[in-house]
Amino acid sequence: MHIGIIMDGNGRWAANKGFPRSFGHRKGAKRVSEIIKSCPELGIRTLTLYAFSTENWSRAAHEVSSLMRLFRGYLQTKYLDIINNNVKVKFLGDTNPLPTDILKQMQKLEFQTKDNDGFYLNIALNYGGRDEIVRSIRKLAKDLLSKDLKIDQINENLFHNYLDTAGQSDPDLIIRTAGEKRLSNFLLWQTTYSELLFSEKLWPDFTPECLKKSILEFQNRTRKFGLETSKIEKLINH
C-alpha cells in the first residue's frame, strides 16, 4: 500500500496556541517520526510526504529559513534511525535551489539506504507536480535528441520512467490534513486514480491512530479505476 500525505496546518496549530509558526513546524516534524514508525504495522509499504513545495519559497524569509534549519536538523538526528530500521529513502523534487549542505545530507542518506527494502519513504522537498512533469519532459526530450529514444516508443508507461517516482506504484490513498480540499500541486501525474481523504485535524494533531482510521475508511471504499460499477462486481465475483 502506498500512501501520500499533504502535511498541512503546522502554522495554524502554533498560532491557535499563541506560538510562532516555527514552533508548529517543529511539532509537526516530531509527528512525522511517529507516523513513519507506525507505517509497517499498518501495512503501508510506501509513504510519500509533502515536506516543502516549489511554491513555499514565497513564504516569509524567516519562515523559509526556519524550515531549512528544521530539515537540516531532522536529516542529522534521524539519519541512523532510518538506516537501522531498513528504510529506503528517496527525495522527490528539484534539488538545485536547496542549500548545499542539505543537498549533501540528502544524497548521503539516499546512497546509504539504497539497498534497504523494509519500507520505502519518499520525501517531496522543493517539489511541485507541474515542475516534475516539465523536468521529466526535458529528460525525455534529451533522449529523443540523442537518438536514444524514438517518438513511437513514447507512452504512459515509458513516461512514468522519467518521473521522480520511477519504478514505484502510484499512491493508493492521498491524505490531506487541516481541512483543505485540494492537491496543491502534489503528485499530479501519479494521483489519477488515488483515493482522496481530507482530515480536519491539523498536522501536529494527526496521530498514528488517525492514520489507522484513514486506512480503515479507505478499505471500505470501492475503487473503480474508470470502470462501471457492474463491471467491477463481475471482476470481484469472478
VENZI-V833663 format. One record per run of one state. SS is the DSSP state (alpha for helix, beta for strand, coil for the rest). FROM is the first residue (numbers start at 1). TO is the last residue. Records with the same first field share a line. If there is no record, write none. Layout:
SS=FROM-TO + FROM-TO
//
This chain:
coil=1-1 + 7-9 + 17-20 + 43-45 + 59-60 + 78-78 + 85-86 + 93-99 + 113-118 + 128-128 + 146-150 + 154-155 + 161-172 + 177-194 + 199-202 + 206-207 + 220-228 + 238-238
beta=2-6 + 46-53 + 87-92 + 119-127 + 173-176 + 195-198
alpha=10-16 + 21-42 + 54-58 + 61-77 + 79-84 + 100-112 + 129-145 + 151-153 + 156-160 + 203-205 + 208-219 + 229-237
//
